[in-house]
Amino acid sequence: MSGQTSLADGFEANRSHLRAVAYRMLGSTSEADDAVQEAWFRLSRVDAAEIQNLGGWLTTVVSRVCLDMLRSRTSRREESLDDHASDRIAAEPLGTDPEQEALMADSVGLALLVVLDSLEPAERVAFVLHDMFALPFDEIAQIVGRSSAATRQMASRARRRARQAARMSNDEFTLQHDIASAFLRAVRAGDVEALISVLDPDVVLRVGGRLSITGKPSVVQGAANVASGAVRFSRHSAETYLTLVNGAVALTWMPQGEPRSIFTFQVADGRMNNIDIIDDPDDLRKLEVLVIGR
């Protein structure tokens, strides 16, 4: 058996692992396949005698290809929030290829994919390789071009964010995301009827003193009342973002990128219910807000 034939056999033996690595980094089965194919092209141009650990070599190559793709994706993105993966993932159904569906339905949920897409490229690679595939930080540092200590810190930051998505099922995340998106679209359009359609008829809204008309905490009840009140705040909607807060989808008003109020909600029978608006500065500082779309 020739050296190149042996490499080809070894590549096929590692293909599913490489696709799993690439998918978790890129969040796209088609891009993952492109990254794996590029790894094969690079493998076909090297001497088999130069590779001592084929699995490790291929993982390193695929990781570097994915890092380049993530950096290219970031540099192309003129309006990163409008092009965010949360919208792409929520809108696209799974493919018909059973292998693709199995990959999509693996341990990476939709919420975690959205969190991963919000990370810087090097952060995402460090987190995926260490937390999902147990690569040592010394090896990851060589891939991302950072020190081992810096790589450890990047993975730690990514891990804190990923914990927000860990408890959410795909169905739960999609439902919360779709309801929050519909609510925000209706506010921006000033569409009271559309707002009422996503609100539970008996919805209760609790407002903190900073945003209340009276300057004191207040309660608003009923879909029509909540909808009419929400429209009055439409001028702030351009600075309101879809976020993850404490492991749930929320809407956060962020003028100049600083959270000033957080709109949390529960879902009952497919509609928004039990809404709380957090606007106390001390409470806001205790919460980690992760932007996932707008």
N, C-alpha and C positions, 0 to 999 in steps of 0.2 A: 504494500500500500504506500503510495507517494505521500510526501509531506503535505501537499495541498489537499489531497483527498482526505487525509486525516483531519486537517483544519475544517474542511467542509462538514465532515461528520460531527466534529466537535461543536461547530456553530449550530447545527441543527439540534443537537442535544441541549444547547443553551438558549435556543430561540424563545421558548415560552417565558423563561426567566427574564430575558432581555426585554420582551414586550411588556412584562409586568412592571419592570423598572421604568421603562420609557413612558408607559401610560400614567403611572403615578406622578411622574415629573411634568408631563405635558397635558394630561387631562383630555386627550383626544386619541382615539384608536387609530385614525388615519395618520396623524403625526407620529404616533408611536411606531407604526409600521415603517414610516419614512426613516426614522432614526435607526431602527434595526437594520433596514436595508443599507443605510450609509455605513453602519458598522461592518456589514458583510463586504462592501466595496473596499473598505480600508483593510480588512483582514486578507482579502484576495491579493493585495499588493505587498504583503510582507512575507518574509521567509519563515517557514514553520519553526526553524531552529532558533529563531530569535524570541519565541514565546515559551516561557516556562509554565505559566499558569493561564491556560486559555480562558477559563471562566472569569478570572479576575481581570484579564486584559480586555475582554469583551465588555464587561461591566463598566470599566473605566472609559472605554471608547464611547459607549452608548451614553454614559453620563455626560461626557464632554460635548457630544453632539447635541444632547438635550439642552445643556446649558447655553450653547450657542443659539439654539432655536428660541429659547426663552428670552435671551437678550435681544434677539432680532425682533421677536414679537413685541417686546416692551418698547423698543425704539420706533417701531412702525405705528404704534398706537397713539394717534393724535388726541383721541378722547377716550382715555383708558376706562373710565367708569361706564361710558355708554356702550363700550365693546366688551364689557365684563363677562366672564364665564358664567356668572349666575344666570344671565339672560340666555346665553347660548345653551347651557345645559338644560335649563327649564324648558326651552323651546324645542330641542331636538329629541326625537324618540330614539330608543336603542335600535341598533342595526338588526338585520335579520340573520346575520352570521352567528351561529350558536357560540362560537369561540369569543366573538366580540361581546356578545351579551353576557357570557360568563365573566369576562374580564371587567365589564362595566359594573356588574352586580357583585363583584368581589368586595373585600372589606372596605374599599374607599367609597363612602357615601357621597351624595351630591353636595351636602353642606361642606364636607371636608374638601372636596374638589374646589369649591368656591373659595374656601380659606386658602388653599394652596395657591390658587391663581392670584390672590392678593399679595403674596410674598414676593420679595425681590428674588431674581433668578438664583443667586448663590444660596440664599436662605432656603429656598425650596429644595434645591439639590442636596444641601447638607441634611435637612430634615428627612427627606425621603430615604437617602442612602443609610443614614444612621438609625432612625427610628423604625423604618419599615424593612430594611434589609441588613441591619446590624453591621455595617461597615465601620471600621475604626476611624476615629477622627483624623489620625495621621494620614490615612489613605485619602479621605475625602478632601483634606486640606490641599493635597497635590492636584486634585481635580478642579477645585474652585479657585486655586491660586491665592489662598489665605493661609495664615498661620493656623496651627492646630487649635490654639486657644480661641482665636477669632471664629473658627469654624464651629467650635463647641458652643460659643455664645449665640451664633446665628441659629443653630439647631434648637437651642433653648428658647429663643424668642418665638420661633415657628411653633414649637411644641405648646407654648402657652396659648397661642391663637388656635391651634388645632383642637385643644381641649373643649373649646366652645362648641365645636361641631360634633364631638364624639357621641353625644347622647341622642342625636337626631336621626330618625329614620328618613329614607328618601321621600316617602309619602308625606311625612310631617313637614319636612323642609320645603318641599314643593308647594304644599298647601299654604303654609305661612308666607312664603315668598310671593306666591300669586296673589293672595289677598292683600298683602302690603303694597305690592306693585299697583294693583287695581285702585286701591284707596289713594295712593299718591298721584296717579294719573288723573283721577277724578278731581282731586283738590286743585291740581294745576290747571285743569280745564274749567274749574268753577261749576262742575256738573253735579248739582244736588241729587238728582235722580240716580246717577251712577253711584254716588256715595251711599245713598240709602240701600241700594241693591247689595252692597257688600257688608252692611251693618246688620247685626241682629236687631229685630224690632224693639227688644227691651234692653238694648245696650246701655251700659252705665260708663260714663267718662268722668274720671277724677282728675282735676286740674290743680297744679300747685299754685301758690300765691303769686309767683313772678309773672305767670302768663294769664292768670285770671283777670277778668275785666274789673272785678271788685278789689283786686290786690290781695285777696285772701283765698285759701284753698276752697274749691267749690266742686259741686257734683252736677253733671248734666245727664239727663236720662231721656231715652227714646231716640230712635234712628233719625227722625226728622230734625230734632234739636241738635244732635251731635253733628249731622251733616251741614246744617246751616252755619253752625259755629266754625266748623273746619274750613268752609269756604272763605271765611273772613281772614284766615291766615294764609291764603293762597299766595300772597306776596312774598312769603318766606319759603315757598316750595322749591324754588330754584336752588336753595342752599340746604335742602332736606335730602337725606340719603337713606337707601336701604342699608341696614347694618345688622351685625350679629352682636347681641348684648346678653351676657350670661347664658349663652347657649340657645338663644331664641332669636328669630327675626324681629327687628324693631325698625322704627323710623326715627332718624336723629337729625335735628336741626343743627347745622354746623357752620355758622358764619365764620369766614376766615379759617375754616378747618377745625374750629374748636367746638366741641359739643356744648350746646346751651340748653337743649331740652331733648328728652328721649321719650318717644311714644311707644309704649309697650302694650300688648294686647293678648287676649286668649281667643281661641276659635271654638265656636259652638255651631254644629250643623252647617259647617262650611261658611260661616259668617263671623265677622269680627265682633268680639264681645269683651266686657270687662277691661276697658281701656284705662291705663294710667299714664299720666304725663309727668315725668320726673324732671324737675327744673331747679332743685336745690343744688347749689354749687358743691357743697360737701358730699352729697350723694353722688353727683356726677363724677367727682374725682375718684370715687371708689370703683367705678365701672370701667372695664376695658371695652372700648367701642371699635369694632372692626367693620370698615366700609366694604360692602359687597356689591353695590350697584347704585343706580340713581333713577 
